[in-house]
Amino acid sequence: DLRCNVVQCRKILNTENRACVTTCSLDCANNSFSSALVCPACETSLTENDDIVFTDLNPSEDYKSSVLSGLRPDLVVEICSRALSFWTYQTTQEACFQEMLYKNLEEKYTQLEKQV
């Protein structure tokens, strides 16, 4: 499951109907952007028209049938490739986050063990 990249949020995105997706690979369950249009996770400036997009995480069958219709096959493949890269990046980030949490807990456990 994908989670929001904003550390203070971390919501599982599958439980939400919509997510905010950015060109800097943020996917957030809520709209936590400042008025300056800066990513709350990495502080990238998001000033272009398509830098912030709200996406439906449970698209209808009609939407899935029509969203890429009429586009050239090479463009469809490029879009799919970027979407898969986004997914891979997000799952890698989640694995790194979980590894960091594990290391922190392991360090705390070691410290507590030394105190006993």
C-alpha positions in Angstrom: 0.0 0.0 0.0 1.2 3.5 -0.8 1.3 6.0 2.0 1.5 9.8 2.1 5.1 11.0 2.0 4.4 13.8 4.5 5.9 12.3 7.7 3.3 14.0 9.9 0.5 12.4 7.8 1.6 8.9 6.6 -2.0 7.9 5.7 -2.5 4.8 3.7 -3.7 6.1 0.3 -5.8 3.1 -0.7 -8.3 4.1 2.0 -8.8 7.5 0.4 -10.7 8.1 -2.8 -8.3 10.8 -4.0 -4.7 11.6 -3.6 -2.6 14.7 -4.4 0.2 13.7 -6.7 3.1 16.0 -7.6 5.9 16.0 -10.1 8.3 15.6 -7.2 6.7 12.2 -6.4 4.7 13.2 -3.4 1.4 11.4 -3.0 -0.7 12.8 -0.2 -4.1 12.0 1.1 -4.8 15.6 2.0 -4.1 19.0 0.6 -1.2 20.1 2.9 0.3 22.6 0.5 1.2 26.1 1.6 0.1 29.1 -0.4 3.6 29.3 -1.8 3.0 26.0 -3.7 5.9 24.2 -2.1 5.9 20.4 -1.5 5.4 19.7 2.2 7.7 16.6 2.0 10.7 17.8 0.0 10.2 21.6 -0.4 10.3 21.5 -4.2 8.7 24.5 -5.8 5.5 23.5 -7.6 4.6 26.4 -9.8 3.8 24.8 -13.2 0.2 24.0 -14.1 0.6 20.2 -13.9 3.0 20.1 -10.9 0.1 19.2 -8.5 -2.7 16.9 -9.7 -5.5 15.3 -7.8 -6.0 11.7 -8.9 -8.9 9.4 -8.3 -7.5 6.2 -6.6 -10.6 4.2 -7.5 -11.3 5.3 -11.1 -14.5 4.2 -12.7 -14.6 1.7 -15.6 -15.6 4.5 -17.9 -12.6 6.6 -16.9 -10.2 3.6 -17.3 -11.7 3.0 -20.8 -11.3 6.6 -21.9 -8.3 8.2 -20.1 -5.7 7.1 -22.6 -8.0 6.7 -25.6 -6.8 8.5 -28.8 -3.2 8.8 -27.7 -0.4 7.2 -29.8 0.9 3.9 -28.5 4.3 5.3 -27.8 2.8 8.0 -25.6 0.6 5.5 -23.8 3.7 3.4 -23.1 5.7 6.4 -21.9 2.8 7.4 -19.5 2.6 3.8 -18.2 6.4 3.7 -17.7 6.3 6.9 -15.7 3.4 5.6 -13.6 5.3 2.4 -12.9 8.4 4.5 -12.0 6.4 6.5 -9.6 5.0 3.4 -8.0 8.5 1.9 -7.7 9.9 5.1 -6.2 7.0 5.2 -3.6 7.5 1.6 -2.6 11.2 2.1 -2.3 10.7 5.2 -0.1 8.3 3.2 2.1 10.9 0.4 2.5 13.6 3.0 3.5 11.2 4.6 6.0 10.4 1.3 7.5 14.1 0.4 7.7 14.8 3.7 9.5 12.0 3.0 12.0 13.4 -0.5 12.6 17.0 0.8 13.1 15.7 3.4 15.6 13.7 0.8 17.6 16.7 -1.6 17.5 19.0 1.2 18.9 16.4 2.0 21.7 16.2 -1.7 22.5 20.0 -2.0 22.7 20.2 1.0 25.0 17.4 -0.4 27.3 19.1 -3.8 27.3 22.4 -2.1 28.5 20.5 -0.3 31.3 19.1 -3.6 32.7 
